[in-house]
Amino acid sequence: MLEQLKEKVYIANQDLMDQSPYPFPWVSVSAIDREQGLVVMMPDGGAVTEEDMAVLDLSGHVLEGKEPPVRDMAVHLGLYEAFPQIGSVAHPYSHWATVFAQLDLSIPTLGTVHADTFRGD
């Protein structure tokens, strides 16, 4: 099911990880087939081949795949619902943002773009 889309999502995940400046990158790429209302995502724990990819409906029910999809599945599905013009979501996890989140710390405002965008930490 959706073999070409699985291959594209698998390659996109691998490309993002390969391009990361960090030694242990975390990424999550998904894509949607709007005609069928199905989403292809990386399974939790990663994929060794494109056959490992998870296929789910827009309610989050897994239709294909041995492992459940990544934990941020709801974010991806919410974006597909809110923005019907998008066909893919690429969600890289910043090394430092992950560290701050795991330590339950705010990221301090260190520049004007940050301050203008987020209005604070």
C-alpha positions in Angstrom: 0.0 0.0 0.0 1.4 3.4 -1.0 4.8 1.9 -1.9 6.0 5.0 -3.8 5.0 7.3 -1.0 6.7 5.1 1.6 9.9 5.2 -0.4 9.8 9.0 -0.7 9.1 9.4 3.0 11.9 7.0 3.9 14.4 8.8 1.7 13.4 12.2 3.1 13.9 10.9 6.7 17.3 9.5 5.8 18.3 12.7 3.9 17.4 14.9 6.9 19.3 12.8 9.2 22.3 12.7 6.9 22.3 16.5 6.6 22.1 17.1 10.3 25.1 18.8 11.9 24.4 16.8 15.1 25.9 13.3 15.8 22.5 11.9 16.9 19.8 13.6 14.8 16.1 13.2 15.4 13.7 13.8 12.5 10.2 12.9 11.5 9.0 13.2 8.0 5.5 12.2 6.9 3.5 12.6 3.6 -0.2 12.3 2.8 -2.0 10.8 -0.1 -5.0 13.2 -0.1 -7.1 11.1 -2.5 -7.0 8.1 -0.2 -6.8 10.0 3.0 -3.8 8.1 4.2 -0.5 9.2 5.8 2.9 7.5 5.7 5.2 8.1 8.7 8.4 6.8 10.2 7.6 4.2 12.9 8.6 4.9 16.4 12.2 3.7 16.7 13.0 4.4 13.1 12.8 2.4 9.9 15.4 0.1 8.4 13.7 0.0 4.9 10.8 1.7 3.3 8.7 -1.4 4.0 8.9 -0.6 7.7 7.0 2.7 7.3 3.7 3.1 9.0 0.5 3.8 7.0 -2.4 5.4 8.9 -5.7 7.1 8.3 -6.4 10.6 9.4 -7.8 9.4 12.7 -4.5 7.9 13.6 -5.4 4.2 13.1 -2.5 2.2 11.9 -3.4 0.3 8.7 0.0 -1.0 7.8 3.4 -1.4 9.6 4.8 -3.5 12.4 5.5 -0.6 14.7 3.4 2.3 15.7 4.1 5.7 14.1 6.4 8.3 15.8 5.0 9.9 18.9 4.4 13.3 17.3 1.9 11.7 15.0 -0.9 13.9 16.3 1.0 17.0 15.4 1.5 15.8 11.8 -2.2 14.8 11.5 -3.3 18.1 13.0 -1.2 20.0 10.4 -2.7 17.9 7.5 -6.2 18.7 8.8 -5.5 22.4 9.4 -3.7 23.0 6.1 -5.3 20.9 3.3 -2.8 22.4 0.7 0.3 20.7 2.3 1.4 17.3 1.2 4.3 16.6 3.6 5.5 17.5 7.1 9.2 17.6 7.9 9.9 17.9 11.6 13.5 18.0 12.7 14.3 18.0 16.3 16.9 20.6 17.3 19.6 19.1 19.5 19.6 22.0 21.9 15.8 22.5 21.9 15.5 18.8 22.8 18.0 19.2 25.6 16.2 22.3 27.0 12.8 20.4 26.8 14.2 17.3 28.6 15.5 19.5 31.3 12.2 21.4 31.5 13.9 24.7 30.9 12.8 27.7 28.9 15.0 28.7 25.9 16.2 32.2 26.8 15.6 35.0 24.3 19.1 35.6 22.8 18.3 37.6 19.6 15.9 40.0 18.0 14.3 37.4 15.6 13.6 35.2 18.6 12.2 38.2 20.6 10.1 39.4 17.6 8.7 36.0 16.9 8.0 34.6 20.3 7.9 37.7 22.5 9.9 36.0 25.3 11.5 32.8 26.4 
